[in-house]
Amino acid sequence: MEHSRLSTWESAWRVASITLCLVFAVLAIEITKSPSLFVALDTWFENMIVTIRTPLLSHTFIWITHLGSIPFVAGIVAIAGILLVSSRKYWAYVVGFFVTLSGSVVSGYLLKELIARPRPGGIIPMLAETSGSFPSGHATIGIALYGFLAYLLYVLFPTQRPFIVVGATLLIALIGFSRLYLGVHFPTDVIAGYALGGIWLIIGVETVRKVSNKIPPSL
């Protein structure tokens, strides 16, 4: 029975990883084409968002977008890292956490530099950003960081799992949408960021499982 569940999990995460890789690859290729339906939809969406902006929503999403900023993320990582390291029984999660975060940050930065897609221009952006637009760093790190923390909480608090899943999903979605509302990313940037961060989240979770099997029970 246990072997069957393990095989099912391994098959599921492989399918999910391949799917996310394909999503990212398709988006990366499509945004470089001219003309491109995806680029046209990106432009339409950003122009539409401008028409629904209000002072209250703008202040709200500026606050929300900070949840995916480097200073805030660094603080969360430091606190979570200290708590995990302080308990020996969570070493596997420390390794998985490191793999997820480092992989998403490094790959996201390199892909931004490689693809070098310009950010939305004109009157659309509400914030000044200088890095490349594709993929969204906030979306990438958001799903990697908060997704892994949700996974950890999911394991630690089984009775609260529905609330953890809903809360984490809502938070990650709001961070991604804040980038669209503020006009600093296109929809394809955010979707690609979710795909990239999701890949590293799966790798991190799988790392936890493999490391857990190798750590002696005394630790």
N, C-alpha and C positions, 0 to 999 in steps of 0.2 A: 504493500500500500504506500509506504514511504517512498520507495523507488519510483512508483507510478507518479506521485505528486511531484517529485524532483524532476522527472523527465518532462512532465507537463510544464513546469516552471521554466526549464531550460528552453523548451520549444517556444514558449510564449515570449521570453525576453529576446530570443534570436529574431523572431518574426517582427517584434516591436522595433528592435534596433535597425533591421534592414529597412523597414517601412520609413522610419525617421530619416535614415540616410538618403533614401530615395526622394523623400519630400524636400530635404535640403538641397540635394543635387538638382532637382527639377527647378526649384526656385532660383538657385544660383545661375543656372543656364538661361532661364527665361528672362531674368532682369537685364541680361546683356544683349538681348535681341532688340532689333528695331525694324518694324514696329512690333510691340508685344502687348498682348491682351492684359497680362498681369500688370505691366507698367501703366497701362491706361486705367485699369481699375484702381491702382494705387493713387494715381493723380486725382481721379474722381472722388475717392474716399476722403483724401486730405482736404480737398476743396469743400466737401460736404461738412466735414467736422467744423470748419471755421464758422459755418452758419449757425451752429448750435452752441457756441461758446457763451458762457455767462461768467460774471465775476466770481460767483460762489463755486461753480464747477472748476474754474481755472485754479483758484486757491486750493481746492480739494485735491485736484490731480497733481498739482505741484508738490503737495505734501506726500501724496502716495508715491510719486516717482522717486522721492528720496529714499524709499524703502529698498530700492535697487541700486542706489548710488554706492560708490566705492567706500566712503567713510562709514556709512551705516552698515554695509555688508561686512566690512572689516571688523566692526565692533561685535556684530552677531557671531562672526566666525571665531573671534577671540574668546568670547564668553562660552560658546558651545564647545570649543576646543579644550578649554580649561576644565569644564565640567566632565567631558568625556575622558580626558587624560587622568583626572583625579581618581577615577574608578578603573581598576585593572580589568574588570570583566567587560569593558567597552572598547578594548583595544582594536578589535576588528572594525568597529564603527569609526574609530579615529582614522584608520587606514582608508576605509571607504569614503569618508568625508573628505579627506585630503585628495584622493584620486578624483572625486567628483568636482570639487572646487577648482583645483589646479588645472585639470583637463579642460573645463569649461572656460576658464579665464584665458588660458594660453591659446587654445584653439580659436576662441572668439576674437582675440586680438589679432592673431596671424591672418585669419580670414578677412577681417576688416581691412587690413593693410593690403592683402592680395587682391581682393575684389574692388576695393576703393570706390564704392558707390557714393555719389554725392547725396547729401541730405536734402530733404524738402527745402525749397527756397521761397523767395518772394515774401509775402506777408504771413505765410503759414506758421513758421516756427515761433514759439513763445519763449524758447530758451536758446542760448548760444551753445552749439556743440561743434567741435572741430574734427573729431574722428570720423571714420567712414560710417556709412549708414547700414550696411549689410554685413553680418546679421546684427540685430539689436542686442547690445551687451546687457541691458537691463532684463530683457526677456530670457536671455541665455543664463545669466547668473541667477535670476529670479527662480526659474524652475529647478535649477541645479541645487541652490542653497535651500530654499524653502521646501522643495520637494524632498530633499534628503532629510531635513529636520522633521517633516511630516512622516516620513518613513520610520524614523527613530521613535517618534511619539506613538506611531501606529503599533509598533512592537511593544513599547513600554506600557501603554494604556489601552488594552484590548476593548474595554467597555466603552471607550470614547471614540472608537474608530470612525463612525459616521460623521461626527463633528469635526474630527481631524481632517478627513478627506475633503469635506465641504469647505472648511475654513481655508485650507491650503490652496484648493482650487480657486476659490474666490480671490484670495490674495494675489496669486500668480496672474490671474486674468486681469485684475485691476492694475497691476504694475505694467503689464503689456499694453493695456488700453490707454494708460496715462501717457505713454510715449506717442501714441497716435493722436490723442486729444491735444497734446502740447505741440504737435506738429514737428517733432524731431525725428520721426521714423515713418516709413511707409508700412502698410499692413504686411507685405511680403517680408520685410525686415523682421518684424515681430514673430511671424509664423516660423521663419527660418531660425530665429533665436530659440524659440520653444523646441524646435526639432533638435538643434544642436545641444541645448541644455538637457533635453530628454535623453539623448544618447548617453551623455556622461552620467546622468542620474542612474540609468540602467547599469552602466559599467560599474558605478560606485556600489550599488546594491549587490550586484553579483560579486564584487570584490569582498564585501562583508561576508557573504556566504562562504566563499572559498577560504578566506583568512580564518574564519571561525572554526573551520574543520581542521586547521593546522595548529591552532593555539592549544597548548596543553591545558587540561582541566584546572590545574593549580593556579593558572593565571586568570 
